[in-house]
Amino acid sequence: MREGEVSQVELMAKDVEFVIRGLLEEGRAVLVAFSSGKDSSLVLALALNAALALKRSGGDVPPILITHGDTGIENPTISALAMREMEKARQFGLAHGITVVAEVARPSLNDSWAVSVLSGRKLPTFANAASRDCTVGYKVLPMARLRKKLLARFKKHAAAAVTLLGTRFEESTGRAARMEERGESATRPWSKNGQLFLSPIAFWTTDDVWEALGHIRRGALEAFTNARDVFEVYAAGGGSSCAVVADMATEGVKKSRACGARFGCSLCAAVGRDKSLEAMIESDPGYAWLRGLNRIQRFIVDTQYDFDRRSWLQRQSDGNGFLVVKPDTYSPAMLAELLRYCLTADAEERVAARRVGSSPRFQLVSPSAVVAIDASWGLQGQFERPFTAVEIWLDVHVRGRRYHPPENLVAFPPRGVPKERFLWVGTDWGAGENLDFLGLRDVVREMVHQDGTPNTTLKNGRQVLRAHEAELFDVDEEAAEEFLTWEAEHKVEQSTRLDLAGTASYFYYAGLGLISTSKRHLGMLDEVVRRTNWKRDIGLCGSGAAAKAKALSISREKRDEHLSEAARGAKSSVPDRSLHEQGQLKINPS
């Protein structure tokens, strides 16, 4: 290209800036959904250029609101890149008198990967999952909360605010189909769920994006950033193809099959092998610190079909008084193993950070997450003893023990889920017993409480322990750190010495005020404690639970036979939930 000539991509960039400037001239706030990837980096650069052009012409510029979603398990290099680029955008705004706000959306503690997976509530999202529902809790809901907060701050421009996306039709056939279905446009805002969006680079190719970023890198295209860090990360994560594209794009030359490296969560099981993370580790010794995260991710993927690592007793009745027995979420042993690996990765990163005098680049399991996991394990009866997660934390962070996934683990081949079986539980976890004290009641606390009662009354008349109230389940971070520092060892020793029930940890945290929960969830928590007490009574808590559940279960045919007899009013109708012997269900005479 001759000196002074304007390239096709530069003209395309000006067209995008013209469209975005039009939105700003209408007084609309512009939000930029920023991931720090190549596409959103370009969209942010063009949005800020449009704002600068309007400012230079003497116009009033509405706020530019940059939103970034951090799941808590992002590739740490991508998270660090996002933080640096957002700070550059803020400084660009200050330098030019433009209101630029850049904030990060994070999942609630209960929705975080550490708590949702390591508590045993959910499995990781695997590659063959029907949907990636993890994105709802990790990104969609946090981003919606952040968007609402930012627009409330800038009410004057909020009514017709438009969110800019970096989606492109060329990315994949599936992406193109979804974009078409949503009616995405590069020139006119389109609506979804009452919100307005614009896809300004929808028709750009990957080559176009890299060429534009190349112009930014060599200073031919004005921008808030020089984009060098973006090129560096992609060159590391995409191997030689990205490095070649980086060089050619700088010269304004297009190359077919350009770099399309994708970055996501470091522990994401939905991608199978994380090729971008593996490429980074292999490309440069400077990325060797990511190897621990990659080993955990591979372990999760490789054990997907190892059903011995699963709990086999589902939590909800089938509506007929039976629990379904089949592979479900992770088993207690697997949860403990995975927690050890994650805490070890955190501990080794802290040591590495102290060695060079910097802050840790990631933390998979925070102190508040440890308490949340421990409370959940107690509540659900994952282990016979309370404070098991805390004991693992002490083992790693205090005693200095280290645990790593096996290096030569052979991936379990895909296989079908075994046929479901059924375990009779009846209509009430505490049938035939004193129901008042089986649920969310702390009798000892009630006896020593001086000011009335520590309880509250549910709509069904049952009394339950009153907890600190919050809109969402949460743990006091400062209190969690103090507990782990000063009380944890004592509570672990005490629980062993006194042979406390597993639920004792939840009652301890609730009574101390470490955890908060919504009042509307107290009834559900009461039911969970009743179920856990029932499981403990028949030996379905802890490491042997899966084997015993399978031994006590019956086939679908046998279950249907019992239900048919009950429907006919047969003399022997349904099994007695309290009489399980040698794997056989006894029948209760009516």
C-alpha positions in Angstrom: 0.0 0.0 0.0 1.4 3.4 -1.0 2.2 6.0 1.6 -0.8 8.2 2.4 -3.3 5.7 1.1 -6.1 4.5 3.5 -6.6 0.8 3.7 -10.0 -0.9 3.4 -9.9 -1.9 7.0 -9.2 1.7 8.1 -12.3 2.7 6.1 -14.3 0.0 7.8 -13.1 1.3 11.2 -14.3 4.8 10.3 -17.7 3.4 9.4 -18.0 1.7 12.8 -16.9 4.9 14.6 -19.6 6.8 12.6 -22.3 4.5 13.8 -21.2 4.6 17.4 -20.8 8.4 17.3 -24.4 8.5 16.1 -25.6 6.7 19.2 -23.6 9.1 21.4 -25.0 12.1 19.6 -28.5 10.8 20.5 -27.5 11.0 24.2 -27.3 7.3 24.7 -24.9 5.7 27.2 -22.7 3.2 25.5 -21.7 0.0 27.3 -18.9 -2.1 26.0 -18.9 -5.8 26.9 -15.2 -6.3 27.2 -13.4 -9.6 27.5 -9.9 -8.4 26.5 -10.0 -10.7 23.5 -9.2 -9.4 20.0 -12.7 -8.6 19.0 -13.9 -6.8 22.1 -10.5 -5.0 22.3 -11.1 -3.6 18.8 -14.7 -2.7 19.6 -13.6 -0.8 22.7 -10.9 1.1 20.7 -13.4 2.1 18.1 -16.0 3.2 20.7 -13.5 5.4 22.5 -12.4 6.8 19.1 -16.0 7.7 18.3 -16.3 9.4 21.7 -13.1 11.3 21.2 -14.2 12.5 17.7 -17.5 13.8 19.2 -15.6 15.5 22.0 -13.2 17.2 19.6 -16.1 18.6 17.6 -17.5 20.2 20.7 -20.3 17.7 21.4 -21.5 16.4 24.7 -20.3 12.8 25.2 -22.4 10.5 27.3 -20.5 8.0 29.5 -18.7 5.1 28.1 -19.3 2.2 30.4 -17.0 -0.8 30.2 -18.1 -4.1 31.8 -15.9 -7.1 32.2 -16.9 -10.5 33.6 -14.5 -12.3 35.8 -15.7 -15.8 36.7 -13.0 -16.3 39.3 -11.4 -19.1 37.3 -10.4 -17.2 34.2 -7.0 -17.8 32.5 -5.0 -15.5 34.9 -3.1 -14.0 32.0 -6.3 -13.0 30.3 -7.6 -11.5 33.6 -4.4 -9.5 34.0 -4.6 -8.3 30.4 -8.2 -7.1 31.0 -7.3 -5.2 34.1 -4.4 -3.4 32.3 -6.5 -2.6 29.3 -9.3 -1.2 31.4 -6.9 1.0 33.3 -5.6 2.3 29.9 -9.2 3.1 28.9 -9.8 5.0 32.2 -6.6 7.0 31.7 -7.7 7.7 28.1 -10.9 9.1 29.4 -9.2 11.3 31.9 -6.7 12.6 29.3 -9.5 13.7 27.0 -12.3 14.7 29.4 -14.5 11.8 28.6 -16.4 9.9 31.3 -15.1 6.3 31.1 -16.1 3.9 33.8 -14.7 0.4 33.8 -15.9 -2.2 36.3 -15.8 -5.9 36.8 -18.7 -8.3 37.3 -18.1 -11.3 39.6 -20.4 -14.2 40.5 -22.0 -14.3 43.9 -20.1 -16.6 46.3 -22.8 -19.3 46.0 -22.6 -19.2 42.2 -18.8 -19.2 42.1 -17.1 -22.3 40.6 -15.4 -23.1 43.9 -18.6 -23.2 45.9 -21.0 -24.6 43.3 -18.7 -27.4 42.2 -16.6 -28.2 45.3 -19.6 -28.1 47.6 -21.1 -31.0 45.6 -24.1 -28.9 44.4 -23.2 -29.1 40.7 -20.9 -30.9 38.3 -18.6 -28.9 36.1 -20.1 -28.3 32.6 -18.7 -30.9 30.3 -18.3 -30.9 26.6 -21.4 -33.0 26.0 -23.6 -30.9 28.2 -27.0 -29.9 26.6 -26.4 -26.3 27.6 -23.7 -24.3 29.3 -25.7 -23.2 32.3 -22.5 -22.3 34.1 -22.4 -19.1 32.1 -25.7 -18.0 33.8 -24.3 -17.9 37.3 -20.7 -17.1 36.4 -21.4 -14.3 33.9 -25.0 -13.5 32.8 -26.4 -12.7 36.3 -23.3 -10.8 37.5 -23.2 -8.7 34.3 -26.9 -8.0 34.6 -26.4 -6.8 38.2 -23.4 -4.6 37.1 -25.3 -3.1 34.2 -28.2 -2.2 36.4 -25.9 -0.6 38.9 -24.1 1.5 36.3 -27.2 2.7 34.5 -28.7 3.7 37.9 -25.6 5.9 38.4 -26.1 7.5 35.0 -29.9 7.7 34.8 -30.0 10.6 32.4 -28.5 8.4 29.6 -29.9 5.1 30.8 -33.2 4.9 29.0 -31.9 4.0 25.5 -28.4 2.7 26.5 -26.8 0.4 24.0 -24.4 -2.4 24.7 -21.7 -3.0 22.1 -20.7 -6.6 21.4 -17.7 -8.1 19.6 -19.7 -11.0 18.0 -19.0 -11.8 14.3 -20.8 -14.0 11.8 -17.6 -15.5 10.6 -16.6 -17.0 14.0 -18.5 -20.2 13.5 -21.6 -21.7 11.9 -23.3 -22.0 15.3 -22.4 -18.4 16.3 -23.7 -17.2 12.9 -27.0 -19.0 13.3 -27.5 -17.6 16.8 -26.7 -14.1 15.7 -29.1 -14.4 12.8 -31.8 -15.7 15.1 -31.3 -12.7 17.4 -31.4 -10.3 14.5 -27.9 -8.8 15.3 -27.0 -5.8 13.3 -23.8 -3.7 12.8 -25.7 -0.5 12.1 -28.9 -0.5 14.0 -29.5 -1.4 17.7 -31.3 -4.7 18.1 -33.3 -5.7 21.1 -33.2 -8.7 23.4 -35.1 -9.0 26.7 -35.8 -5.3 26.7 -32.2 -4.3 26.3 -30.5 -2.7 23.2 -27.4 -4.1 21.6 -25.2 -3.3 18.6 -22.7 -5.7 16.9 -20.5 -3.1 15.1 -18.0 -5.7 13.7 -20.6 -8.4 12.9 -19.4 -8.7 9.3 -15.7 -8.4 9.9 -13.5 -11.3 9.2 -10.8 -12.5 11.6 -8.2 -11.1 9.1 -9.9 -7.8 9.2 -9.8 -7.7 13.0 -6.1 -8.6 13.1 -5.2 -6.0 10.4 -7.0 -3.3 12.3 -5.2 -4.2 15.5 -2.0 -4.2 13.5 -2.7 -0.6 12.4 -3.2 0.2 16.1 0.0 -1.5 17.1 2.1 0.5 14.6 0.3 3.8 15.4 -1.5 4.2 12.1 -4.9 4.0 13.8 -5.4 6.1 16.9 -6.5 4.1 20.0 -6.5 4.0 23.8 -4.0 1.2 23.6 -1.1 0.0 21.5 -2.5 -3.5 21.5 0.9 -5.1 22.0 -0.2 -7.1 25.0 -3.1 -8.5 23.0 -0.8 -9.7 20.3 1.6 -11.2 22.8 -1.2 -13.2 24.6 -2.6 -14.5 21.3 0.9 -15.4 20.0 1.4 -17.5 23.1 -2.1 -19.0 23.2 -2.4 -19.7 19.5 1.1 -20.9 18.6 2.9 -20.1 15.4 -0.2 -19.1 13.4 -1.0 -16.2 15.7 2.6 -15.0 15.7 2.6 -15.0 11.9 -0.7 -13.1 11.8 0.7 -10.6 14.3 3.7 -9.8 12.0 1.7 -9.7 8.8 -1.1 -7.6 10.3 1.4 -5.0 11.2 2.2 -4.6 7.6 -1.5 -4.4 6.6 -1.3 -7.8 4.8 -4.1 -10.3 5.1 -3.5 -14.0 5.6 -6.1 -16.7 5.1 -7.0 -18.9 8.2 -5.8 -16.2 10.6 -5.3 -16.8 14.3 -8.5 -17.8 16.0 -7.2 -18.8 19.4 -9.9 -18.8 22.1 -9.4 -18.2 25.7 -11.8 -19.2 28.5 -11.9 -20.3 32.1 -8.7 -22.1 33.2 -10.7 -25.0 34.7 -13.4 -25.2 32.0 -14.3 -28.8 31.2 -16.7 -27.8 28.4 -13.8 -27.3 25.9 -12.2 -30.7 26.5 -8.5 -30.0 26.1 -7.7 -26.4 26.7 -5.4 -26.0 23.7 -4.8 -22.3 24.2 -3.6 -22.7 27.8 -1.5 -25.7 26.8 0.0 -23.7 23.9 0.9 -20.8 26.3 2.7 -23.2 28.7 4.7 -24.8 25.8 5.5 -21.5 24.1 7.4 -19.8 26.9 8.9 -20.9 30.2 7.4 -17.7 31.6 4.0 -19.3 31.5 5.1 -22.5 33.4 3.2 -21.3 36.5 0.0 -22.1 34.6 0.8 -25.8 34.5 -0.8 -26.5 37.8 -4.1 -25.1 36.7 -3.9 -27.0 33.4 -3.3 -30.3 35.3 -6.4 -29.8 37.4 -8.5 -29.0 34.3 -7.2 -32.2 32.5 -8.0 -34.2 35.7 -11.6 -32.9 35.7 -12.0 -33.7 32.0 -10.3 -37.1 32.1 -12.5 -38.3 35.1 -15.9 -37.3 33.6 -16.9 -40.9 33.0 -15.4 -42.4 36.2 -18.7 -43.0 38.0 -16.9 -44.2 41.1 -16.1 -40.6 41.6 -19.8 -39.7 41.8 -22.5 -39.6 44.4 -25.2 -42.0 43.6 -28.1 -40.7 45.7 -30.0 -37.8 44.2 -31.5 -35.3 46.5 -35.1 -35.0 45.4 -37.9 -37.5 45.7 -39.4 -38.8 42.5 -42.8 -37.8 43.8 -43.7 -41.4 44.9 -41.5 -41.5 48.0 -38.4 -42.8 46.3 -35.0 -41.3 45.8 -33.3 -41.9 42.4 -30.0 -43.9 42.7 -27.7 -43.2 39.8 -24.5 -41.2 39.1 -25.1 -37.6 40.1 -22.6 -34.9 41.4 -19.2 -35.6 42.8 -18.7 -38.1 45.6 -17.4 -36.9 49.0 -14.0 -38.5 48.2 -13.8 -36.7 44.8 -14.8 -33.4 46.4 -12.0 -33.7 49.0 -9.5 -34.7 46.4 -10.4 -31.8 44.1 -10.3 -29.3 47.0 -6.8 -30.5 47.9 -5.6 -29.9 44.3 -7.1 -26.4 44.2 -5.8 -25.4 47.6 -2.4 -26.7 46.6 -2.4 -24.6 43.4 -3.3 -21.5 45.5 -0.6 -22.3 48.1 2.1 -22.7 45.5 1.1 -19.5 43.8 1.3 -17.6 47.1 4.8 -19.0 47.6 5.8 -17.9 44.1 4.3 -14.5 44.6 6.1 -13.9 47.9 9.4 -15.0 46.3 9.2 -12.1 43.8 7.4 -9.6 46.1 4.2 -9.5 44.1 0.5 -10.4 44.6 -0.8 -13.8 43.7 -2.0 -14.0 40.1 -5.0 -16.2 41.0 -6.9 -17.7 43.9 -9.2 -20.6 43.2 -10.6 -21.0 46.8 -10.9 -18.0 49.0 -11.3 -18.2 52.8 -15.0 -17.4 52.4 -15.3 -20.1 49.9 -13.7 -22.6 52.3 -16.3 -21.7 54.9 -19.1 -21.9 52.4 -17.9 -25.3 51.1 -17.5 -26.6 54.7 -21.0 -25.4 55.7 -22.5 -27.1 52.6 -20.7 -30.3 53.3 -22.1 -30.3 56.8 -25.6 -29.4 55.7 -25.7 -32.1 53.0 -24.0 -34.8 55.1 -21.1 -35.3 52.7 -18.9 -36.5 55.5 -19.5 -38.1 58.9 -17.6 -35.4 60.7 -17.9 -31.6 60.6 -15.2 -29.2 59.5 -13.7 -31.6 56.9 -13.1 -28.8 54.4 -11.4 -26.7 57.1 -9.2 -29.7 58.0 -8.1 -30.0 54.4 -7.4 -26.2 54.3 -5.2 -26.6 57.4 -3.4 -29.6 55.9 -2.4 -27.5 52.9 -2.0 -23.9 54.1 -0.8 -24.6 57.7 0.9 -28.0 57.6 2.4 -27.4 54.2 1.3 -30.6 52.5 0.9 -30.5 48.7 -1.4 -32.6 46.5 -1.3 -32.8 42.7 -3.4 -34.6 40.1 -1.9 -37.8 38.8 0.3 -37.1 35.8 -0.3 -40.2 33.7 -4.1 -40.7 34.4 -5.7 -42.5 31.5 -8.9 -40.7 30.5 -12.1 -42.8 31.1 -13.7 -43.5 27.7 -17.3 -42.2 27.2 -20.0 -44.5 28.4 -23.7 -44.4 29.1 -25.1 -43.7 32.5 -26.2 -46.9 34.4 -29.9 -47.5 34.7 -31.4 -45.6 37.5 -32.5 -47.5 40.6 -34.7 -46.4 43.5 -34.5 -46.1 47.3 -37.6 -45.7 49.4 -37.7 -42.7 51.8 -41.4 -42.2 52.3 -43.2 -38.9 52.6 -41.4 -37.4 55.5 -37.7 -37.8 56.5 -38.7 -38.1 60.1 -41.8 -40.3 60.0 -42.6 -41.9 63.3 -40.2 -39.7 65.3 -40.2 -36.4 67.1 -40.3 -34.0 64.1 -39.8 -30.8 66.0 -36.1 -31.3 66.6 -34.9 -33.1 63.5 -34.5 -30.1 61.3 -32.8 -26.7 61.4 -32.8 -26.5 65.3 -29.9 -26.0 67.6 -31.2 -27.3 70.9 -28.1 -26.5 72.9 -28.1 -22.9 71.7 -31.8 -22.7 72.5 -31.1 -23.8 76.1 -28.3 -21.2 76.7 -29.8 -18.3 74.8 -30.6 -15.5 77.2 -32.7 -13.1 75.2 -35.8 -15.1 74.1 -35.1 -17.7 71.4 -32.6 -17.9 68.6 -35.3 -19.3 66.4 -37.9 -18.0 63.9 -41.1 -19.7 62.9 -41.8 -20.9 59.4 -45.2 -20.7 57.7 -45.8 -24.4 58.4 -45.3 -23.7 62.1 -41.9 -25.3 62.5 -39.3 -23.4 64.4 -35.8 -23.1 62.8 -32.6 -21.4 63.7 -32.6 -17.7 62.8 -29.7 -16.8 60.5 -28.2 -13.5 59.5 -30.4 -12.4 56.6 -29.1 -11.4 53.2 -30.5 -11.3 49.7 -28.1 -14.0 48.6 -26.2 -16.6 50.6 -22.9 -15.1 51.7 -20.0 -15.5 54.0 -18.3 -12.6 55.9 -14.8 -12.6 54.3 -13.1 -11.0 57.3 -14.7 -13.3 59.8 -13.8 -16.3 57.6 -10.2 -15.3 57.6 -10.2 -14.8 61.4 -11.9 -18.2 61.9 -9.3 -20.0 59.8 -6.5 -18.2 61.5 -7.6 -18.5 65.2 -10.4 -21.1 65.6 -10.0 -23.7 62.8 -7.6 -26.1 64.5 -9.6 -26.0 67.7 -12.9 -26.8 66.0 -11.4 -29.7 64.0 -9.8 -31.2 67.2 -13.1 -30.7 69.1 -15.3 -32.3 66.5 -13.0 -35.4 66.5 -12.9 -35.6 70.3 -16.6 -35.1 70.8 -17.6 -37.2 67.8 -19.9 -34.4 66.5 -22.4 -34.9 63.7 -21.5 -33.5 60.3 -24.2 -30.9 60.5 -22.5 -29.3 63.5 -20.3 -27.1 61.2 -23.3 -25.4 59.6 -24.9 -24.7 63.0 -21.6 -23.3 64.2 -21.2 -20.9 61.3 -24.9 -19.8 61.4 -24.8 -19.3 65.1 -21.6 -17.3 64.9 -22.9 -15.1 62.1 -20.2 -16.1 59.6 -22.9 -17.1 57.1 -25.9 -15.2 55.9 -28.9 -16.5 53.9 -32.2 -15.4 52.6 -35.2 -15.8 54.9 -37.1 -17.5 52.1 -34.6 -20.3 52.0 -35.0 -21.3 55.7 -37.7 -23.8 54.9 -35.6 -25.5 52.3 -32.6 -25.6 54.6 -34.8 -27.2 57.3 -35.8 -29.9 54.8 -32.1 -30.5 53.9 -31.1 -31.0 57.5 -34.0 -33.5 58.0 -32.8 -35.4 54.9 -29.2 -35.4 56.2 -30.2 -36.7 59.6 -32.2 -39.5 57.9 -29.2 -40.3 55.7 -26.9 -40.4 58.8 -29.3 -42.7 60.6 -29.1 -45.4 57.9 -25.5 -44.9 57.1 -25.7 -42.9 53.8 -23.3 -40.1 54.8 -19.6 -40.1 54.0 -17.3 -42.2 51.8 -19.4 -45.4 51.8 -22.7 -43.7 50.9 -22.7 -44.6 47.2 -22.0 -48.3 47.8 -24.7 -48.6 50.4 -27.3 -46.6 48.3 -26.7 -49.0 45.5 -27.0 -52.0 47.8 -30.3 -50.7 49.3 -31.9 -49.7 46.0 -34.4 -51.6 43.9 -35.0 -51.7 40.1 -37.6 -49.6 38.3 -39.6 -52.7 37.8 -39.6 -53.5 41.5 -40.5 -49.9 42.4 -43.4 -50.0 39.9 -44.6 -53.2 41.4 -44.7 -51.6 44.9 -46.6 -48.6 43.5 -49.1 -50.8 41.8 -49.7 -52.7 45.0 -50.2 -49.5 46.9 -52.6 -48.2 44.3 -54.7 -51.3 44.7 -54.7 -51.0 48.5 -52.8 -54.2 48.9 -52.1 -55.4 52.4 -48.4 -55.1 51.7 -48.0 -51.8 50.0 -44.9 -49.8 50.5 -41.5 -50.5 52.0 -40.7 -49.1 55.4 -38.0 -46.5 55.0 -36.4 -47.4 58.3 -35.9 -51.1 57.7 -33.1 -51.6 55.2 -31.3 -54.8 55.8 -28.7 -56.6 53.7 -29.7 -54.6 50.6 -33.4 -55.7 50.8 -36.4 -53.5 51.4 -38.8 -54.9 54.0 -42.6 -54.4 53.3 -44.8 -52.7 55.8 -48.1 -54.3 56.5 -50.9 -51.6 56.4 
